[in-house]
Amino acid sequence: MPNIVVVGAQWGDEGKGKVVDVLAPHVDVVVRYQGGNNAGHTVVVGREKYVLHSIPSGILHPGCRCVIGCGVVVDPGSLIEEMEGLVRRGVTLDGNLYISKNAHLIMPYHPALDRASEAKLGPRRIGTTGKGVGPAYVDKAARVGIRMVDLLDERLFRQKLEANIAQKNRLLRDIYDAQTFTVEEILNQYLRYAGWLAPYITDTALLLHQWIERGYSVLFEGAQGTMLDLDHGTYPYITSSSTTAGGAATGTGVPPTRIHGVLGVAKAYTTRVGGGPLPSEMAGPIVDTIRARGNEYGATTGRPRRCGWFDAVVLRYAVRVNGLDTVALTKLDVLDQCETVRICTGYRHRGELLTEFPEEETVLREAEPAYEEVSGWLAPTAGARNEADLPAKARQYLVRLQELLGVPFCLISTGAVRDDTILCEDSPLLEWFPSVRSSLL
Ligand code: IMP
């Protein structure tokens, strides 16, 4: 059975939650491999809307095992709140949710450091979600982080906490002039969390290995997107984890040789929340139209997202660094009322046309998008059951995008609900999951 990575191909918020939700009935396991509760994966089931932050989107499918892998950083208070919210809505977690012993904890001083550091950066601030994700990964890399498994060993947890508090309090007080923490307040709170979470904490790398040996199919659910990747994104305006497909192996313990394909998710346009370059950023009244039609507000922070036209340079880059086999294109319906639709095919910089994504911050800041314009379809796309039902000009737009990317689309999403999903002709998904055809028709 195939093990497939689902990865964001832009700056996050591409609609990965919906794509994972559509695929979850066809796999046995869904695993998150990086990021933390900075993510907000929105899934609409019937009239019910769920926003998941740390728990894989597969949890809404009974029988689908969900794993929080070792590459994830976990804020236990936020996770418990999310778990309680799901239980209240009738979702079963016992036997369905597994948390890696090796996942690192977000401690209360991490959000405090996140906010303090952002405030100090001033105009060069990243625009983080403020959840402490960056500082938690800093501690992991500095080898002073505290893992889930440490939470279950009270003595060790206390030792690690004391060492951290001594250092973090000095940072908070002396460098940032911010509030400090006491060991006891954190210890008591986190030991309560430990009691709650203990039944779910396990060796998930071993479990995944055993399940794969048994022939189970695993979906790796990426969070954020390619352009926010620690190594491949628009550094320093990125998140602190490996959001690209390579992260799926390190963030779970499943070796690359057991991963069979990569599916990218991209919007029919582009958005970004927070600071940093967005070369195809729209200007003028169109921004408000797209933001309103696409409900482009952060699922975690509520911040308005910046909006841009589809950027084929970014997508080609995502195809390359993730090895995308196919792309699911989402939110096509948001462009339904545009008289003209633009596609960014390159960047102009000091008389040169760049067709590969540049790595220099200054070049990105100065680059002007080179656009191709296509005429809008001015007709609804929602409700279309297959590509032939789409307006002809919308189909032309899709054909042109695929030409530019060099990989085929597998799904087209035209609305938030599961039903507004078109399975493309010859969709590569059918090779991986033949049963998708019957479930989407
Ligand atoms: P952090 O991940 O909170 O450190 O934020 C770093 C950057 O990643 C900021 O630009 C955030 O807006 C962005 N970011 C983090 N999580 C998400 C997400 O789930 N969707 C979109 N952007 C995100």
Residues whose N, C-alpha, C, O or C-beta is under 5 A from the ligand:
A	BS01	IMP	W11 G12 D13 N38 A39 G40 I126 G127 T128 T129 G130 K131 V133 G134 Q224 L228 I238 T239 S240 V273 G274 G275
